[in-house]
Amino acid sequence: MRVQVRSSLSYEFPQPVDTIAAILVAHAPGQSIETETLSVSNGARLAETSDPVTGARLLRGSLTGRVTIDYAATVRLANRLPL
């Protein structure tokens, strides 16, 4: 089975702010990311890191002004046993 994920976040930062966004699909057993796109407006740059405890994929950077973060992914899920 495949699922599609989309997220669009809009912010207005009057001054530079160190930001952490947790919107990326996780790397997890039983699923694989087939496609993934990320766009950030206003020329802002975000670096991908991972949380050392949970493994969550995070985006980090300093943002200012009006910023929109758009993310989309297609994820293939492995067959699972019925509950």
DOVO-381985 format. One record per residue (C-alpha): residue number from 1; residue in one letter; chain; y, x, z. Coordinates in pm, 1 decimal. Layout:
% DOVO-381985
[NUM "A" "A" [Y X Z]],
...
% end
This chain:
% DOVO-381985
[1 "M" "A" [0.0 0.0 0.0]],
[2 "R" "A" [355.5 113.0 -68.0]],
[3 "V" "A" [668.2 23.5 124.7]],
[4 "Q" "A" [1029.6 78.9 29.4]],
[5 "V" "A" [1289.0 166.7 289.3]],
[6 "R" "A" [1666.3 152.1 242.8]],
[7 "S" "A" [1953.7 220.4 476.5]],
[8 "S" "A" [2328.9 226.0 425.4]],
[9 "L" "A" [2557.8 331.5 709.0]],
[10 "S" "A" [2938.7 332.0 694.6]],
[11 "Y" "A" [3160.2 505.9 947.4]],
[12 "E" "A" [3528.6 576.8 999.9]],
[13 "F" "A" [3592.8 893.9 1201.5]],
[14 "P" "A" [3965.6 954.4 1271.9]],
[15 "Q" "A" [3887.7 1316.8 1362.2]],
[16 "P" "A" [3588.9 1549.9 1305.9]],
[17 "V" "A" [3282.5 1438.2 1502.0]],
[18 "D" "A" [2948.9 1618.5 1540.9]],
[19 "T" "A" [2697.2 1358.1 1425.6]],
[20 "I" "A" [2321.3 1308.8 1450.3]],
[21 "A" "A" [2159.2 1040.3 1232.4]],
[22 "A" "A" [1793.7 937.6 1266.0]],
[23 "I" "A" [1740.2 737.9 946.0]],
[24 "L" "A" [1478.9 942.3 757.3]],
[25 "V" "A" [1118.7 827.5 717.3]],
[26 "A" "A" [885.7 1013.3 952.4]],
[27 "H" "A" [617.0 1255.8 839.3]],
[28 "A" "A" [316.7 1094.6 1005.5]],
[29 "P" "A" [-61.5 1076.4 968.4]],
[30 "G" "A" [-168.7 801.3 732.3]],
[31 "Q" "A" [149.1 794.9 526.7]],
[32 "S" "A" [307.0 1007.0 256.7]],
[33 "I" "A" [660.8 1001.8 123.8]],
[34 "E" "A" [647.3 957.0 -254.1]],
[35 "T" "A" [1021.1 950.8 -325.6]],
[36 "E" "A" [1330.2 991.1 -114.9]],
[37 "T" "A" [1703.5 1000.3 -191.1]],
[38 "L" "A" [2000.0 1069.2 32.0]],
[39 "S" "A" [2367.6 1055.4 -57.4]],
[40 "V" "A" [2665.5 1117.7 165.8]],
[41 "S" "A" [3016.6 1026.7 52.3]],
[42 "N" "A" [3340.1 1212.6 108.5]],
[43 "G" "A" [3184.2 1550.9 24.4]],
[44 "A" "A" [3024.5 1562.9 368.8]],
[45 "R" "A" [2713.0 1771.5 419.2]],
[46 "L" "A" [2429.2 1697.9 657.2]],
[47 "A" "A" [2148.2 1939.3 742.3]],
[48 "E" "A" [1795.7 1812.6 808.8]],
[49 "T" "A" [1640.7 1926.8 1135.6]],
[50 "S" "A" [1354.3 1799.2 1346.6]],
[51 "D" "A" [1339.3 1710.9 1712.8]],
[52 "P" "A" [1122.2 1972.7 1886.4]],
[53 "V" "A" [963.3 1714.7 2117.8]],
[54 "T" "A" [909.7 1407.2 1898.9]],
[55 "G" "A" [911.7 1566.6 1553.4]],
[56 "A" "A" [1164.3 1305.7 1435.4]],
[57 "R" "A" [1355.2 1405.5 1122.0]],
[58 "L" "A" [1727.8 1418.4 1196.9]],
[59 "L" "A" [2044.2 1467.9 995.3]],
[60 "R" "A" [2317.4 1672.0 1164.0]],
[61 "G" "A" [2669.1 1760.8 1062.5]],
[62 "S" "A" [3037.6 1730.6 1134.4]],
[63 "L" "A" [3190.7 1421.0 972.5]],
[64 "T" "A" [3549.2 1307.2 936.2]],
[65 "G" "A" [3726.5 1017.6 765.0]],
[66 "R" "A" [3542.8 734.1 594.1]],
[67 "V" "A" [3179.3 831.8 538.3]],
[68 "T" "A" [2889.5 636.2 389.9]],
[69 "I" "A" [2530.2 756.5 420.7]],
[70 "D" "A" [2281.1 595.6 179.4]],
[71 "Y" "A" [1907.8 660.0 211.2]],
[72 "A" "A" [1606.1 522.3 25.3]],
[73 "A" "A" [1238.2 614.0 29.6]],
[74 "T" "A" [907.4 494.8 -107.9]],
[75 "V" "A" [618.9 553.9 131.2]],
[76 "R" "A" [247.3 519.9 60.2]],
[77 "L" "A" [45.9 397.0 356.5]],
[78 "A" "A" [-323.4 476.8 387.9]],
[79 "N" "A" [-569.6 189.4 417.8]],
[80 "R" "A" [-608.6 81.2 778.0]],
[81 "L" "A" [-883.4 -103.4 954.6]],
[82 "P" "A" [-807.6 -470.3 1028.8]],
[83 "L" "A" [-706.1 -547.6 1385.7]],
% end
